Amino acid sequence: MRHGYREWIFVGLLAVLCSAPLFAQNAASGIETAQEMAPERKKPVRNPALYSTRVELLSQSDTARNAAYAKALVQVVNQLTGRTDAGRNPVIRGALVNAPKWVKKAARNEGASDNEGNTLVGGAPVLKASLRVEFDPNPVDSLIAAAGFKYWTGERPKPMLWLSIDDGRGPRLVTVKQLNVIKSLADRGIQRGIRFLVPPGSEADQLALPAILNLDGKALAVTNARYGNDTFLIGKVYRSVSGWSAWWALWQDNEELARWPVTKADARAVIATGADNVADYLAKRDATRLDEGRSGLVYMEINGIRSTEDYARGIGYLQTHASVRDLDIVRAEPGRLLVRVDLRSGVNAFRGLMRSGSTLQPLGQAPLSSADIRSSATDDADADNTDVEASLERFSLRNPGARP
């Protein structure tokens, strides 16, 4: 009897366990399992100031000016992405020839200075010419997307800089009265696309020195809040056995985001690292992908082919473009060339680059006919992949008849 009772209990428990999903479903109206939500990404915002920069102009020749435009374009891409290596990307390098055509404004300035920013060398002024260059945002954004870079939104914080420097005579707070001391940080910040604020040096600011030396963001937050800023960088720079050392701490919204030490032989180099690490952290956190479109295999139609020279120019341009991984000629007809291109970058980004270029003019999309797919050298694979190859990117050859 006891054995039968145990079997009955087991069966009852099994029935309850099997009905558990139904019970959970009925109870869901009162209690639900918490779902982890991915952080919402804000859409990137353009800041026109980040599309301009200043570069050195070595002479007034066209060659020197075009070289300055190319250097400025690399610098602007670095500012917009938070990177420092844009000039090594093959897509960026391939687009540098277009830099002069993307310039909106260019203003020359001449000043007396040396490499250190001094106005005199040996008692004589050294005249250096620079060029302030502003680019059209549209082709630059397309270039960033085509290069596969993320775009660092133009809505960026301006961190308050709370910096103490001890050169052996005791720590002192850097204020607006000692801006020349932090010139390397300010210049590096501009190159990286971020600007800093500096406290005026009031009595309350001076009283914050112990918190700075302890990298105590909690204690410093009260003083910092007086300036209506929720982002600040704490730094202490001091002499060390190896030259100069520093400790940095980045804070935002009463939370420490990052902390790092630095040691270098030169004090200016140590101070400049504050800007580099802030830019690295914020760009990594806030940068997003632009709408570059799908990459991979894309069918393209080039119209305006009038001669074998036009044919060679259109094919040669695509074959040597950094965004193109591979190319197959599908069909060549009078006035029309159909190719299948394997794109490294997205088709939207590629279209944007062509719009601002001098070889192909985008004409929009068109349906891709089954006859064009069957003309491909790999027609069996393409015929079974019509969902991916559903559209045709149409272009016209600019200046037909021109030599390749």
Buried (B, 14 or more C-beta within 10 A) or exposed (E): EEEEEEEEEEEEEEEEEEEEEEEEEEEEEEEEEEEEEEEEEEEBEBBEEBBBBBBEBEEEEEEBBBBBBBBBBBBBBBBBBBBEEBBEBEBBBBBBEBBBEBBEEBEEEEEEBEEEEEEEEEEEEBEBBBBBBBBBBEBBBBBBBBBBBBBBBBEBBEBBBBBBBBEEEEBBBBBEEBEEBBBBBBBBBBBBBBBBBBBEBEEEBEEBBEBBBBBBBEEBBEBBEEEEBBBBBBBBBBBEEEEBBBBBBBBBEEEBBBBBEBEBEEBBBBBBBBBBBBBBBBBEEBBEBBEBBEBEBBBBBBBBBEEEBBBEBBBEBBEEBBBBBEBBBBEBEEEEBBBBBBBBBBBBBBBBBBBBBEBBBBBEBEEBEEEBBEBBEEBEEBEEEEEEBEBBBBBBBBEBEEEE
